[in-house]
């Protein structure tokens, strides 16, 4: 967990994760093992990020979204729907 990160109440972060500068992890978020949450990401309440996923810089994930395992979410994306396992989402 790097500089300026905020992790709010009830959030859980798995093993071997990188939570980069200025990321915001809101309440009750669950981040699986081996994830990389890049600079300036906003993960809103009750989101679930599957194991091995990469969330690019500046991504915003809306409340209650599920990101599958081994996904790559491109920088600057706004995620409004669930993403299945092993998907690449480009901005």
NORRADA-V736330 format. One record per pair of residues at least 4 apart in sequence whose C-alpha atoms are under 6 Angstrom apart, sorted by sequence separation. I is the first residue (numbers start at 1). J is the second residue. D is the distance in whole Angstrom. If there is no record, write none. Layout:
BEGIN
((I:J:D) (I:J:D))
END
This chain:
BEGIN
((77:91:5) (67:82:6) (68:83:6) (71:86:5) (74:89:6) (5:21:6) (11:27:5) (23:39:6) (29:45:6) (41:57:6) (47:63:6) (53:69:6) (59:75:6) (66:82:5) (67:83:5) (68:84:5) (69:85:5) (70:86:5) (71:87:5) (72:88:5) (73:89:5) (74:90:5) (4:21:6) (5:22:5) (10:27:6) (11:28:4) (14:31:6) (16:33:6) (17:34:5) (20:37:6) (22:39:6) (23:40:5) (26:43:6) (28:45:6) (29:46:5) (31:48:6) (32:49:6) (34:51:6) (35:52:5) (38:55:6) (40:57:6) (41:58:5) (46:63:6) (47:64:5) (50:67:6) (52:69:6) (53:70:4) (56:73:6) (58:75:6) (59:76:5) (61:78:6) (65:82:5) (68:85:4) (71:88:6) (74:91:6) (1:19:5) (2:20:5) (3:21:5) (4:22:5) (5:23:5) (6:24:5) (7:25:5) (8:26:5) (9:27:5) (10:28:4) (11:29:5) (12:30:5) (13:31:5) (14:32:5) (15:33:5) (16:34:5) (17:35:5) (18:36:5) (19:37:5) (20:38:5) (21:39:5) (22:40:5) (23:41:5) (24:42:5) (25:43:5) (26:44:5) (27:45:5) (28:46:5) (29:47:5) (30:48:5) (31:49:5) (32:50:5) (33:51:5) (34:52:5) (35:53:5) (36:54:5) (37:55:5) (38:56:5) (39:57:5) (40:58:5) (41:59:5) (42:60:5) (43:61:5) (44:62:5) (45:63:5) (46:64:5) (47:65:5) (48:66:5) (49:67:5) (50:68:5) (51:69:5) (52:70:5) (53:71:5) (54:72:5) (55:73:5) (56:74:5) (57:75:5) (58:76:5) (59:77:5) (60:78:5) (61:79:5) (62:80:6) (2:21:5) (5:24:6) (8:27:5) (11:30:6) (14:33:4) (17:36:6) (20:39:5) (26:45:5) (29:48:6) (32:51:4) (35:54:6) (38:57:5) (44:63:5) (47:66:6) (50:69:4) (53:72:6) (56:75:4) (59:78:6))
END
